[in-house]
Structures are given as C-alpha cells and as structure tokens.
Amino acid sequence: MQSLTQAEIRKGLESVNAWLAAHGTRGEICLYGGACLCLAFSARNSTKDIDAVFEPAAVVRKAAFEVAANLGWRWNWLNDDVKGFLSIHDGKGVELLDSLELSHLKVYAANPEYLLAMKCLAARSGGPEEGDASTDLQDAIWLCRHLGITRREEVARVVLKFFPDRELPERTGFFVAELLEHLREV
C-alpha cells in the first residue's frame, strides 16, 4: 500500500468504528496533516498514513492493528507520531468532522489555521524522490490560498497563535520565504 485515498481513509475509520462497536467501547480521534487535508478539505488525493491523536489510545491502537491486518495495510497506517508537533495553545484548533458520523468513534479534524502553523513548524523540505517542492510546502500553499493569506505577517500571526512560546527553527523562516514566493507566482 503506497498511500491512502479519501475512500480508504473512510474505510479504515469505519473499520475502527466497527471494531470498537464489537468490543462495546467508544473512541475519539483527531486528524492532522495529510489525512485531515484529504478527508476534511479534499485538498489532496491521498496521504501515506493517518497522523492523529486518539483516545483511549491503547484501545484505538489495537483496533488499528487489527484493521491493518484485515485490510493488508501497513501496521502504522494510523499513528500518533504527530503528538510532538501539537500546540498546548490549540484553543479552537480542532472541530468535529461533520461529514463522518460513526456510532462508536468521534472524528475531529484540525482547522486550516492550525494545520498551516504545524506545516510551518515542521517545514520539511522535498527530496529528490519528492520533486522540487515538499508535501509540507504544497499543503501550506493550499492552506494559505484557502485562508486568503498572502503576507509574511499573516503567516507569522497564525504560527504564533498556536505556538507563541516555542522557539521556531531557522528552517521555518526559509520555509515561509519559499511559501510566499510560490504564492506570488500565481
């Protein structure tokens, strides 16, 4: 499995929901990154995995492992590696995903401002296998256009809204400069 499409993300989450229902428990999951852009905003066709935070963590993780085995997916198709990039100031950074109502699993999605702040903080650059632009950069371009952001001050305001106490890596400055350069090309 190379990547997960919107339909496959839905199928995976519905399968986790079915597992939770069969075990008489309820869970919550909040989507971030590519899965959020794919499922909540249709901004992408696919993503390599689902970055999320979930509760109860051990139960949802077990459900995800069993779903992976049943569907022939990678064991880490649903993971919580994103925890290191979360803001303690997220405030209203997540919202219940209305388009996916499940009986035993509440699904939340990060909002576009929070996603943009996270993408700028991660600021991963593209490699030879990824082409010239990184996925983070492509996502940030889409998010800026979606939010109507065109200036450095606007990007800085969004990043500082969620990460006011965090020292931003130097690469974030280079990333934002490249982001703004791409936005001016239109």
Secondary structure, DSSP 8 states (H G I E B T S, - for coil): ---EEHHHHHHHHHHHHHHHHHTT--EEEEEEHHHHHHHTT---SEESSEEEEEESHHHHHHHHHHHHHHHT--TTSEE-GGGGG--TT-TT-EEE-TT---SSEEEEEE-HHHHHHHHHHH-----GGG-SS-HHHHHHHHHHHHHT--SHHHHHHHHHHH-TTS---HHHHHHHHHHHHHHHT-
